[in-house]
Each structure stands twice: as C-alpha cells, then as structure tokens.
Amino acid sequence: MINSVSRCDARRLEIERARVAPRLREKITDPVYSVRSLFSAWEHLVRRMESDWQLPGQYPISAYINDLDARDQLQLAMGTLTEETQAELSTLLAALDERFVHESVPDEVDELRPWLKPSSGEEPHGFWLRKPRNHPW
C-alpha cells in the first residue's frame, strides 16, 4: 500500500514542480496535494467538528471550503492508486466520511451556498451540501 501511495505522491510532486519557476522547483519537497496531506486535511476537519471546534487555531469558512475541496481531490487521487491500496484506504475514507456525516446536517436553506464553490467549477454536491451541526462562523 505504501508504495502505491508513494508513487501517486511522487507523480503529484512532479506535476506541482512543473508549474513553478525552475529556481523554485527544488525547494518543493512534498506535494501540497499528496494523498497523505489530503487524508490529513479531511481527518483534521472531522476532528475539529467532533471537538466542537475546540482544537487550537481559528477556522474561517475558507478553511472549510479548502477541506471540502481536499475531499474532492482525495476522491480523484484514490482513482490513481492500485486496487489493493484503494481497498485498504477506502475503509479509512468511509469511516472519516461517516464521522463527517454524523457531525453535519444537510444545508437545506443554502446558508453556506454563497461561499461554497468547488474548485472544479461544478455545482456543489455530496459533502458540499452539508454544514457542521455547530460551526465557528
């Protein structure tokens, strides 16, 4: 599993390095959108919600948007992993998703809609249509 994630993250690192000036390339040692960092962002959001936002640091709505986007990117990254790795990580992802759903409610009145615009440019769906039970904004 680790090799599959490492290969995916190495490909991502090369993509991210290719987008910057040559003098900056070597300074980038870890991809921003690595499988590891995407999982970490999603788990951190879930943990903040479960703690009723008691974890240290401020959490603006823009961070929530970034974390929802990370979840979308994670779904895309999962599709690039081996079937074996996907199977293993899917269990972890499903558990995090279930915890997110437990700590959130449908945004039936579109309270957050003005701020929630997925980077894909598509209409919000799935987790984008939910809001934390209690939120810090």
N, C-alpha and C positions, 0 to 999 in steps of 0.2 A: 504494500500500500504506500509506504513512504516513498519508494522510487517513483511511483506514478505521480504522486503529488509533487515531488521534487522536479520531475521532468516538466510537468504542467507549469510550475512556478518559474522554471528556467526559461521556458518559451515566453512566458509573460514578461520576464525581466528583459529579454531581448527586444520585445515589442516596445516596452516603455523606454528603453535606452535609445531605440531608433528614432524616437520622437523628440529628442533633445539635442542641443549643440554638442559637437564632438568633445569639447573641453569638459562637459558635464557628465558624459556617459559613464566614465569610470567611477565617478562618485556615487552612482546609483548601484547599491549592492543588493538590495531586496526590492522586489516589485511591490508597488503600492497595492495592486490588485491580485496578490497571491492568494491561493486557496486558503492558506493559513490565516492571512490577515482578514479575508472575507468572513471566515468562520468566527474569528475573534471578534470582529465588529458586530456580527449578529448575536453572538453569545453575550457580549457586553451590554447590548441593548436589552436583551431579555433579563439579564441580571439586574440592571438598573430598574426595570419595570417591577420585577419581583421584590426589590428592596424598597419600593415606593419612592424611588429617586433619592435614596439616602446615600448612595455611593458618592464619594468626593467629586467635586467639579461641577461646573454648570452644564446644562444640557439644553441648548437652544433648539428650536424647531428645525433649524437647518441640519443639526446633527441627526435628528430623527429621519429626515429626508435622505441624508447620506447613508444611514444604516438600512433603510428600505432599499435604496439603490444597491448597496452591498449585497443584500439578499438576492436581488435580481441577478447581479453579476455572479454570485455564487452558483445559482442555478445554471447559468451558462458554462461556468468553469467545470461543474460536475459532468457535463456532457463531453468534456475532453479527456476525462480520466478513463482508465481501464474499467471493464465491467466489474472486476473483483473489488477495485478501490471504490467505485461508485456504490456497490452493495454495502460495503463497510461504512462509508461516510453517510449514506442515505439514512441509516439508522440514527446516527448522531443528529443529522439535519432534521429528521422527522421529530425527534424529541425536542429540539430547540423550537421548531415551528409550533409544536403542540403547546409548549410553555408560553410562546408569544400569544397564541390564540386565547389561552387561559387568562392572560394579563391584559387583553384588549377586548374591545367591543366594536361592532360594526359602526361606522361613522354614517349613520342613517340620515343625518341632517347636513351632511357635507361640511361640517365645521372646519375641517382641515383642508378641504379641497383647494382653496386658493393657493396654498403653499405646496401641495403635493403634486409635483410634476416629474414623473420618472425621466431619467436622463435619456431613455430610449425614445422619448417623444410620443410614445403611445399613450392611450388613455389609461389611467390608473386601474389596476386590477388586483385581485388577491389581497395581499397584506397591505397594499396602498389604500384599501377601502376600510381599514380598521384604524382605531385610535386607542391609545392607552386608556385603561379604566380611569386612572388618575394621571394627569400629566403635569409637568412642571411649568407650563407656559401660562 
